[in-house]
Amino acid sequence: MEISVKTFEELTLHELHDVLQLRSEVFVVEQDCVYQDIDGKDKKALHIIGKKEGKVVAYTRCFAPGIYFKEAAIGRVVVDEKERKYGYGHDIMEASSIAIKKKYRTNSIKLSAQTYLIKFYESHGFKTTGEGYLEDGIPHIAMVTA
C-alpha cells in the first residue's frame, strides 16, 4: 500500500470521490448508520490516503489542535472491508500519527473510537478517557495518546 498525505486543496477530484465512496461504503452501508458524513470539516483536514494498485483502500483525516478537539485529532479511520486482513489499519494509523507530529508539531492526539476497536487503538498508544457515549447510534469512547 502506498500512503500519501494531502491537504484538501491537494486532493484530486478522483481521490476525493474515492475517499467519500469508501467512507460511505463502510460508515453508512456496512455499519448501517445513516448520518451526514460530509460535514464541512474535510476542507480543514489533512487527508492520509492509502492506495493499493491505484485504489483507495485505507484513509484517515487529521486535524490541527483546536479544530476538532483541544488536541490534534484523527478521524474517519477506515479500511476497505476486503483489505482488512493485510494490516492496512495499522499502517494508516502510523502514517497519521507521523503526519500529525510533522505538520502540527505535537504528540498529543485524540480520537473518538468505536468501542469494539479499543484494543486496536491501544496498540497505537491511545488510552481511553471519560465515559462511553453514542455517536450516530454507535457506542464510542474518547481516546488520547499517553
Backbone hydrogen bonds, N-H to C=O, Kabsch-Sander energy under -0.5 kcal/mol:
donor,donor_aa,acceptor,acceptor_aa,energy
2,E,51,K,-2.9
4,S,49,I,-2.4
6,K,47,H,-2.6
8,F,45,A,-0.6
10,E,7,T,-0.5
11,L,7,T,-0.8
11,L,8,F,-1.0
16,L,12,T,-2.5
17,H,13,L,-2.4
18,D,14,H,-2.6
19,V,15,E,-2.7
20,L,16,L,-2.5
21,Q,17,H,-2.4
22,L,18,D,-2.3
23,R,19,V,-2.6
24,S,20,L,-2.2
25,E,21,Q,-2.7
26,V,22,L,-2.2
27,F,23,R,-2.5
28,V,23,R,-0.6
28,V,24,S,-1.3
29,V,24,S,-2.3
30,E,25,E,-2.7
31,Q,26,V,-1.9
32,D,29,V,-0.9
33,C,28,V,-1.3
35,Y,33,C,-0.7
37,D,35,Y,-1.2
39,D,37,D,-1.3
44,K,41,K,-1.3
45,A,41,K,-0.6
45,A,42,D,-1.0
46,L,62,C,-2.8
47,H,6,K,-3.7
47,H,45,A,-0.5
48,I,46,L,-0.5
48,I,60,T,-2.6
49,I,4,S,-2.7
49,I,47,H,-0.6
50,G,58,A,-3.2
51,K,2,E,-3.1
51,K,49,I,-0.6
52,K,55,K,-2.6
55,K,52,K,-1.9
57,V,50,G,-3.0
58,A,50,G,-1.7
59,Y,78,V,-2.2
60,T,48,I,-1.9
61,R,75,G,-2.6
62,C,46,L,-2.9
63,F,73,A,-2.4
66,G,69,F,-2.5
66,G,71,E,-0.6
67,I,64,A,-1.7
68,Y,64,A,-0.6
69,F,71,E,-0.7
72,A,108,S,-1.6
73,A,63,F,-1.8
74,I,110,K,-1.6
75,G,61,R,-2.9
78,V,59,Y,-2.5
80,D,57,V,-2.9
83,E,80,D,-2.1
84,R,81,E,-0.9
86,Y,83,E,-1.4
87,G,84,R,-1.0
88,Y,83,E,-0.6
91,D,87,G,-1.9
92,I,88,Y,-2.9
93,M,89,G,-1.9
94,E,90,H,-2.4
95,A,91,D,-2.4
96,S,92,I,-1.9
97,S,93,M,-2.5
98,I,94,E,-2.3
99,A,95,A,-2.4
100,I,96,S,-2.3
101,K,97,S,-2.3
102,K,98,I,-2.5
103,K,99,A,-3.0
104,Y,100,I,-2.5
105,R,100,I,-0.6
105,R,101,K,-0.8
106,T,100,I,-0.5
109,I,107,N,-0.8
110,K,72,A,-2.6
111,L,143,M,-2.5
113,A,111,L,-0.7
113,A,141,I,-2.6
115,T,139,P,-2.0
117,L,114,Q,-2.6
118,I,115,T,-1.5
121,Y,117,L,-2.2
122,E,118,I,-2.7
123,S,119,K,-1.8
124,H,121,Y,-1.6
125,G,122,E,-2.0
126,F,121,Y,-1.9
127,K,144,V,-2.9
129,T,142,A,-2.3
133,Y,140,H,-2.5
135,E,138,I,-2.4
138,I,135,E,-1.7
140,H,133,Y,-3.4
141,I,113,A,-2.0
142,A,129,T,-0.6
143,M,111,L,-2.6
144,V,127,K,-2.5
145,T,109,I,-2.2
146,A,125,G,-1.7
